[in-house]
Amino acid sequence: MLIITLQREKCIGCNYCAEFAPEYFRMSRKDGKSVLLRTENKKGFYTLKIPNHEAFDACDKAAKACPVKIITVKEI
């Protein structure tokens, strides 16, 4: 299981996440911040659980490239 979390309110709109993992991240046209696709907001944290580990490399690159470090990727 792969768990990806985004703290959207702290996003500065740099677009790195959408460049490294476009299947999972998009930039909002409304406010210019990152959106983690197929998630719900729980107290400012957007979480996506994926049963396979295929997305790990792309999402890990996105997390490492994020200048404000608001993306976490965990494997369980």
C-alpha positions in Angstrom: 0.0 0.0 0.0 1.2 3.5 -0.9 0.0 6.5 1.0 0.5 10.0 -0.5 -0.4 13.1 1.5 -0.6 16.7 0.5 -0.9 19.8 2.8 -2.5 22.0 0.1 -2.9 25.2 2.1 0.9 25.6 2.3 1.4 25.1 -1.4 3.3 27.9 -3.2 2.3 26.7 -6.7 5.8 25.8 -8.0 4.3 23.0 -10.2 7.1 20.4 -9.5 4.6 17.8 -8.3 2.5 18.0 -11.5 5.7 17.8 -13.6 7.0 14.7 -11.8 3.7 12.8 -11.2 1.1 14.2 -13.5 -1.1 11.1 -13.0 -1.6 12.1 -9.3 -1.1 15.9 -9.2 -2.6 18.8 -11.1 -2.4 22.6 -10.6 -5.7 24.3 -9.9 -6.8 26.9 -12.4 -8.7 28.6 -9.6 -5.9 29.4 -7.1 -2.7 28.0 -8.7 -2.1 25.5 -6.0 -1.5 21.8 -6.3 -4.3 19.3 -6.2 -3.8 15.6 -5.3 -6.3 13.8 -7.5 -9.1 11.5 -6.1 -8.8 12.7 -2.5 -10.8 14.3 0.2 -9.8 17.1 2.5 -9.4 16.1 6.2 -8.3 19.1 8.3 -6.1 20.5 5.5 -4.5 17.2 4.6 -5.4 15.4 1.3 -4.6 11.7 1.3 -4.6 9.1 -1.4 -4.1 5.4 -0.8 -3.0 3.3 -3.7 -2.8 -0.6 -3.4 0.2 -0.9 -5.8 3.7 0.5 -5.5 4.0 1.6 -9.2 3.5 5.3 -8.3 6.2 5.4 -5.7 9.1 6.6 -7.9 7.1 9.5 -9.5 5.5 10.6 -6.2 8.7 10.3 -4.3 10.4 12.6 -6.8 7.6 15.1 -6.5 7.9 15.0 -2.7 11.7 15.5 -2.8 11.4 18.4 -5.4 8.7 20.3 -3.4 10.4 23.4 -2.0 8.0 23.7 1.0 8.0 19.9 1.8 4.2 19.5 1.9 4.1 16.1 0.2 4.7 12.8 2.0 4.9 9.4 0.5 4.8 6.2 2.6 5.0 2.6 1.8 3.3 0.1 4.1 
